[in-house]
Amino acid sequence: MEKWFTQRRKSKVLELADRQLALAIETVNELENSIAAASKKNTEDAKKHIDRLFITEEEIDNLRRTIFEESTRGSLPLNDREDLMHLVKRLDVMADHVKDSGRNVLLLLEINVPKELWNAYSDMAKDLVECAKVLKTSIEKLGSDPAEARVLSQKVDDVEKRADENYLKIKSLLLKSDRDVVPSTLLMLKDLVESMEQVADSCDDTADYVRVLTITREAS
């Protein structure tokens, strides 16, 4: 009976972690959808995506707390428990930056933003989605194929570099838009691109950690 409860507890922790991973990716999808809607001046649709983003991020926070509590009660080996908690923390940080981005988009929906700028943000958001999806697959491969997990984690770096290029492109556009866009709007646009850059950096940071874990998995 004790063994049965132990296995149930272990499975529950991993299921919760898998749920958190899926939700973290979903926040990035909602951000991309909201920016795409904003670029088409579909304000109501953009708001719906942001609302879902906020709800999902709140669930991620709750899951993080639950995972930490459950992991202390279960039978996961110490090293596995620490690895899991580090991954959970990193995904939570990524979702926080996505939420910050969503807040900025929400404010900018009430302001006239040139379509060229929205299109540039939309391109960067697509990179974030790809970055997050590749990261998810990399994490999922950790237990079954560490070598493939490492390859995928390196691919995250490549996508993150594309996001960096779009980041610089947007910064350049903002400098050129100082005559067409009022300073307060430029400030919010700057905050948006900075928070989106943090999303990409969080993805890359998590991928770096996955790469470290692949070494320990292959050595064991």
C-alpha positions as CSV (number, residue, x, y, z in Angstrom):
1,M,0.0,0.0,0.0
2,E,2.8,2.4,0.9
3,K,4.5,1.7,-2.4
4,W,1.2,2.3,-4.3
5,F,0.8,5.7,-2.6
6,T,4.4,6.6,-3.3
7,Q,4.1,5.9,-7.0
8,R,0.8,7.8,-7.1
9,R,2.6,10.8,-5.6
10,K,5.5,10.6,-8.0
11,S,3.1,10.4,-11.0
12,K,1.1,13.3,-9.7
13,V,4.2,15.6,-9.5
14,L,5.3,14.7,-13.0
15,E,1.8,15.2,-14.3
16,L,1.6,18.6,-12.7
17,A,5.0,19.6,-14.2
18,D,3.9,18.5,-17.6
19,R,0.7,20.6,-17.2
20,Q,2.8,23.6,-16.3
21,L,5.0,23.1,-19.3
22,A,2.0,23.0,-21.6
23,L,0.5,26.1,-20.1
24,A,3.7,28.1,-20.3
25,I,3.8,27.4,-24.0
26,E,0.1,28.4,-24.2
27,T,0.8,31.9,-22.8
28,V,3.3,32.5,-25.6
29,N,0.7,31.4,-28.1
30,E,-1.9,33.8,-26.7
31,L,0.6,36.6,-26.7
32,E,1.3,36.0,-30.4
33,N,-2.4,35.8,-31.2
34,S,-3.1,39.1,-29.4
35,I,-0.4,40.9,-31.3
36,A,-1.6,39.5,-34.6
37,A,-5.1,40.7,-33.8
38,A,-3.8,44.1,-32.8
39,S,-1.9,44.4,-36.1
40,K,-5.3,43.9,-37.8
41,K,-6.9,46.4,-35.5
42,N,-9.1,43.7,-34.1
43,T,-9.1,45.1,-30.6
44,E,-11.8,42.9,-29.1
45,D,-10.1,39.7,-30.3
46,A,-6.8,40.9,-29.0
47,K,-8.3,41.5,-25.5
48,K,-9.8,38.0,-25.4
49,H,-6.4,36.5,-26.1
50,I,-4.8,38.7,-23.4
51,D,-7.6,37.7,-20.9
52,R,-6.8,34.0,-21.5
53,L,-3.1,34.7,-21.2
54,F,-3.7,36.3,-17.7
55,I,-5.9,33.4,-16.6
56,T,-3.3,30.8,-17.8
57,E,-0.4,32.6,-16.1
58,E,-2.3,32.6,-12.8
59,E,-2.8,28.8,-13.1
60,I,0.9,28.5,-13.8
61,D,1.6,30.3,-10.5
62,N,-0.7,28.0,-8.6
63,L,0.8,24.9,-10.3
64,R,4.3,26.0,-9.3
65,R,3.3,26.2,-5.6
66,T,1.5,22.8,-5.8
67,I,4.5,21.1,-7.5
68,F,6.9,22.4,-4.9
69,E,4.6,21.1,-2.1
70,E,4.0,17.7,-3.8
71,S,7.7,17.2,-4.6
72,T,8.7,17.4,-0.9
73,R,6.2,14.7,-0.1
74,G,6.9,12.3,-2.9
75,S,9.6,9.7,-3.6
76,L,11.5,11.5,-6.3
77,P,15.3,11.2,-5.9
78,L,16.9,14.4,-4.5
79,N,18.7,15.2,-7.8
80,D,15.6,14.7,-9.9
81,R,13.5,16.8,-7.5
82,E,16.0,19.7,-7.7
83,D,16.2,19.4,-11.5
84,L,12.4,19.5,-11.7
85,M,12.1,22.5,-9.4
86,H,14.7,24.4,-11.3
87,L,12.8,23.8,-14.6
88,V,9.5,24.8,-13.0
89,K,11.0,28.0,-11.7
90,R,12.4,28.9,-15.1
91,L,9.1,28.2,-16.8
92,D,7.3,30.4,-14.3
93,V,9.7,33.2,-14.9
94,M,9.1,32.9,-18.7
95,A,5.4,33.1,-18.1
96,D,5.8,36.2,-15.9
97,H,7.6,38.0,-18.8
98,V,4.8,36.9,-21.2
99,K,2.3,38.4,-18.8
100,D,4.3,41.7,-18.7
101,S,4.2,41.7,-22.5
102,G,0.5,41.1,-22.5
103,R,-0.1,44.1,-20.1
104,N,1.8,46.3,-22.5
105,V,-0.2,45.1,-25.5
106,L,-3.4,45.7,-23.6
107,L,-2.5,49.3,-23.0
108,L,-1.3,49.8,-26.6
109,L,-4.7,48.6,-27.9
110,E,-6.2,52.0,-26.9
111,I,-3.5,53.9,-28.8
112,N,-2.8,54.5,-32.5
113,V,0.2,52.4,-33.3
114,P,1.6,52.4,-36.9
115,K,0.9,49.0,-38.6
116,E,4.5,48.7,-39.6
117,L,5.4,48.5,-35.9
118,W,2.7,46.0,-35.1
119,N,3.9,43.9,-37.9
120,A,7.4,43.9,-36.6
121,Y,6.2,42.9,-33.1
122,S,4.1,40.2,-34.7
123,D,7.2,38.8,-36.4
124,M,9.1,38.7,-33.1
125,A,6.1,37.0,-31.4
126,K,6.2,34.2,-34.0
127,D,9.9,33.6,-33.1
128,L,8.9,33.4,-29.4
129,V,6.2,30.8,-30.2
130,E,8.7,28.7,-32.2
131,C,11.3,29.1,-29.4
132,A,8.9,27.9,-26.8
133,K,7.6,25.0,-28.8
134,V,11.1,23.7,-29.5
135,L,11.9,24.1,-25.8
136,K,8.9,22.1,-24.8
137,T,9.9,19.2,-27.1
138,S,13.5,19.4,-25.8
139,I,12.3,19.0,-22.2
140,E,9.9,16.2,-23.1
141,K,12.9,14.3,-24.7
142,L,15.0,14.5,-21.5
143,G,13.8,11.2,-20.1
144,S,13.8,9.2,-23.3
145,D,16.4,10.6,-25.6
146,P,19.0,13.0,-24.0
147,A,21.0,13.3,-27.2
148,E,17.9,14.6,-29.1
149,A,17.0,16.8,-26.2
150,R,20.5,18.5,-26.4
151,V,20.1,19.0,-30.2
152,L,16.7,20.6,-29.7
153,S,18.0,22.8,-26.9
154,Q,20.7,24.1,-29.3
155,K,18.0,24.8,-31.8
156,V,16.4,27.1,-29.2
157,D,19.6,29.2,-29.4
158,D,19.1,29.6,-33.1
159,V,15.5,30.7,-32.8
160,E,16.4,33.1,-29.9
161,K,19.0,34.7,-32.2
162,R,16.3,35.4,-34.7
163,A,14.2,37.0,-31.9
164,D,17.3,39.1,-31.1
165,E,17.5,40.3,-34.7
166,N,13.8,41.3,-34.6
167,Y,14.4,43.0,-31.3
168,L,17.1,45.2,-32.9
169,K,14.8,45.8,-35.9
170,I,12.1,47.1,-33.7
171,K,14.4,49.3,-31.7
172,S,15.5,50.9,-35.0
173,L,11.9,51.4,-36.1
174,L,11.2,53.1,-32.8
175,L,14.0,55.5,-33.3
176,K,12.6,56.4,-36.7
177,S,9.1,56.8,-35.4
178,D,9.8,59.6,-33.0
179,R,8.0,62.1,-35.2
180,D,4.9,60.0,-35.8
181,V,4.5,58.5,-32.3
182,V,4.2,60.5,-29.1
183,P,6.9,59.9,-26.4
184,S,4.5,58.1,-24.0
185,T,3.5,55.6,-26.7
186,L,7.2,55.1,-27.6
187,L,7.9,54.3,-24.0
188,M,5.2,51.6,-23.9
189,L,6.4,50.2,-27.2
190,K,9.9,50.1,-25.8
191,D,8.6,48.3,-22.6
192,L,6.8,45.8,-24.8
193,V,9.8,44.8,-26.9
194,E,12.0,44.6,-23.8
195,S,9.6,42.2,-22.1
196,M,9.4,40.1,-25.2
197,E,13.1,40.0,-25.3
198,Q,13.0,38.7,-21.7
199,V,10.7,35.9,-22.9
200,A,13.3,34.9,-25.5
201,D,16.1,35.1,-22.9
202,S,14.1,32.9,-20.5
203,C,13.6,30.3,-23.2
204,D,17.3,30.3,-23.9
205,D,18.2,30.2,-20.3
206,T,15.9,27.1,-19.8
207,A,17.4,25.5,-22.9
208,D,20.9,26.0,-21.4
209,Y,19.7,24.2,-18.3
210,V,18.3,21.4,-20.4
211,R,21.6,21.0,-22.1
212,V,23.3,20.6,-18.7
213,L,20.7,18.0,-17.7
214,T,21.4,15.9,-20.9
215,I,25.0,15.4,-19.7
216,T,23.9,14.0,-16.4
217,R,21.2,11.9,-18.0
218,E,23.7,10.3,-20.5
219,A,26.3,9.8,-17.7
220,S,23.8,7.9,-15.5
